[in-house]
Amino acid sequence: MKYQLDTSVEIIFPDKTFSSTLFEKRVFSNVDFSRVELFECKFSKCEFNLANLRDAMLRDVVFEDCKLVGADFSHLRQQFLEMRFENCVLDTCNLSGLKLRRASFAKSTLRDVRCVGCEFVEANFQETDLERTLFRDCHLERADFTRARNYSIDPTSNRLVGASFSFPEAMGLLQGFGVRIVM
């Protein structure tokens, strides 16, 4: 059953469980989501500023048209972890250590995001701006980077077998090799 939370209601988040909940047009600034459990929830047009997500469980959670600043997803519980970002802005977030098979970041902006030791196999980064996003020791097999831009991914420190890239942005894969490309 889907329902929308009344924006005038103050919610205490730690240790709470939400199922099939729509969070719409809410601002979560310095909110403590520690140990929260979210099942089949959707955040639409919400803002997250420095949210504490330590030991939170997110299963089938969608962020749509949201802005997330300084969120540290690296301490989420990995069991049943499943989330998608659609047309979102993620600034200075930490996604390190996440195992998100078939994750979607489509049409989003990830600026200054840290992705170290991630498993983003078959992830969707289509039309995503990855300005100053760090990918290191990541599994990006069969990930889709078509029409993604502003990325600099070192093929020697990430697994890219079967990943898709568009030209001319794919030239960013050569950035760390000191080569000159003349057109």
C-alpha positions in Angstrom: 0.0 0.0 0.0 1.5 3.3 -1.1 0.9 6.4 1.0 2.5 9.8 1.3 3.9 11.1 4.6 2.4 14.4 5.7 5.2 17.0 5.5 4.1 18.6 8.7 4.7 15.4 10.7 8.0 15.2 12.5 9.5 11.7 12.1 12.0 10.1 14.3 14.1 7.9 12.0 16.7 5.7 13.8 15.6 2.1 14.1 12.3 2.6 12.2 11.0 0.5 9.4 9.2 1.9 6.4 7.6 -0.2 3.7 6.0 1.1 0.4 6.3 4.7 1.5 6.5 7.7 -0.7 8.6 10.6 0.7 7.9 13.6 -1.5 9.3 17.1 -1.4 11.0 16.7 1.9 14.3 18.2 3.2 16.4 15.9 5.3 19.2 18.0 6.8 21.5 16.2 9.2 18.8 13.6 9.7 19.8 10.4 11.5 18.7 7.4 9.3 20.9 5.0 11.2 19.6 1.4 11.4 16.5 2.5 9.5 14.9 -0.2 7.2 13.4 1.0 3.9 11.5 -1.6 1.8 10.1 -0.6 -1.6 10.2 3.1 -0.8 10.5 6.1 -3.1 12.0 9.5 -2.4 10.8 12.1 -5.0 12.1 15.7 -5.2 13.7 15.4 -1.7 16.9 16.9 -0.4 19.4 15.1 1.8 22.2 17.1 3.4 24.7 15.1 5.5 22.3 12.3 6.3 23.6 9.6 8.6 23.0 6.2 6.9 25.1 4.0 9.2 23.7 0.4 9.2 20.6 1.4 7.3 19.0 -1.3 5.1 17.7 -0.1 1.7 15.8 -2.7 -0.4 14.2 -1.6 -3.7 14.6 2.1 -2.8 14.2 4.7 -5.6 15.6 8.3 -5.5 14.0 10.4 -8.2 14.8 14.0 -8.9 16.6 14.2 -5.5 19.6 16.2 -4.4 22.0 14.3 -2.0 24.9 16.2 -0.6 27.6 14.6 1.6 25.7 11.3 2.1 28.0 8.4 3.1 26.4 5.3 1.7 29.6 3.2 2.5 28.2 2.1 5.8 24.8 0.7 4.5 24.0 -2.9 5.3 24.9 -4.8 2.2 22.3 -7.5 2.7 19.5 -7.1 0.1 20.9 -3.7 -0.9 19.0 -2.4 -3.9 18.6 1.2 -4.9 18.3 3.4 -8.0 18.9 7.0 -8.7 17.0 8.7 -11.5 17.8 12.3 -12.5 19.4 13.0 -9.2 22.3 15.2 -8.0 24.9 13.4 -5.8 27.5 15.8 -4.6 30.5 14.8 -2.4 28.9 11.5 -1.6 30.7 8.3 -0.7 29.6 5.1 -2.4 32.7 3.1 -1.6 32.4 -0.6 -1.0 28.8 -0.9 -2.3 27.7 -4.0 -4.2 24.9 -2.8 -6.4 24.4 -5.1 -9.3 22.3 -3.5 -12.1 22.2 -0.2 -10.1 21.0 2.8 -12.0 22.4 6.4 -11.9 20.7 7.3 -15.2 20.6 11.0 -16.1 22.1 12.0 -12.8 25.0 14.2 -11.8 27.7 12.7 -9.6 30.2 15.4 -8.6 33.2 14.7 -6.4 31.8 11.2 -5.6 34.1 8.5 -4.1 33.6 5.0 -5.6 36.4 2.7 -4.2 36.0 -1.0 -4.2 32.5 -0.9 -5.6 30.7 -3.7 -7.6 28.6 -1.9 -10.1 28.3 -4.8 -12.5 25.7 -4.0 -15.3 25.1 -0.6 -13.7 23.4 2.1 -15.8 25.3 5.4 -16.0 23.7 6.6 -19.2 23.6 10.3 -19.7 25.3 10.8 -16.3 27.7 13.6 -15.5 30.6 12.1 -13.5 32.7 15.3 -12.9 35.6 14.6 -10.5 34.1 11.2 -9.5 36.8 8.7 -8.4 36.5 5.1 -9.6 39.2 2.9 -8.1 39.3 -0.9 -7.7 35.7 -1.1 -9.0 34.0 -3.9 -10.9 32.2 -2.1 -13.8 31.7 -5.2 -16.0 29.0 -4.6 -18.6 28.2 -1.2 -17.1 26.6 1.3 -19.5 28.4 4.6 -19.8 26.8 5.6 -23.1 26.4 9.4 -23.4 28.0 9.8 -19.9 30.4 12.7 -19.6 33.2 14.2 -17.7 34.5 10.9 -16.4 38.1 9.8 -16.0 38.2 6.1 -15.3 41.6 4.3 -15.2 41.2 1.0 -17.0 44.2 -0.4 -15.2 42.6 0.0 -11.7 39.0 -1.0 -12.6 37.4 -3.9 -14.3 35.7 -2.7 -17.5 35.2 -5.9 -19.5 32.0 -5.5 -21.6 31.4 -1.9 -20.4 29.9 0.5 -23.0 31.2 4.0 -23.7 30.3 6.7 -26.3 32.7 8.6 -28.5 34.2 11.2 -27.9 33.8 10.9 -24.2 35.5 7.5 -24.2 38.7 9.5 -24.7 38.6 10.0 -21.0 39.7 6.4 -20.6 43.1 7.4 -22.0 43.6 10.5 -19.7 46.0 8.8 -17.3 48.3 7.4 -19.9 49.9 10.6 -21.1 49.0 10.1 -24.7 48.2 12.8 -27.2 45.3 12.3 -29.5 45.3 14.3 -32.7 42.2 14.7 -34.8 
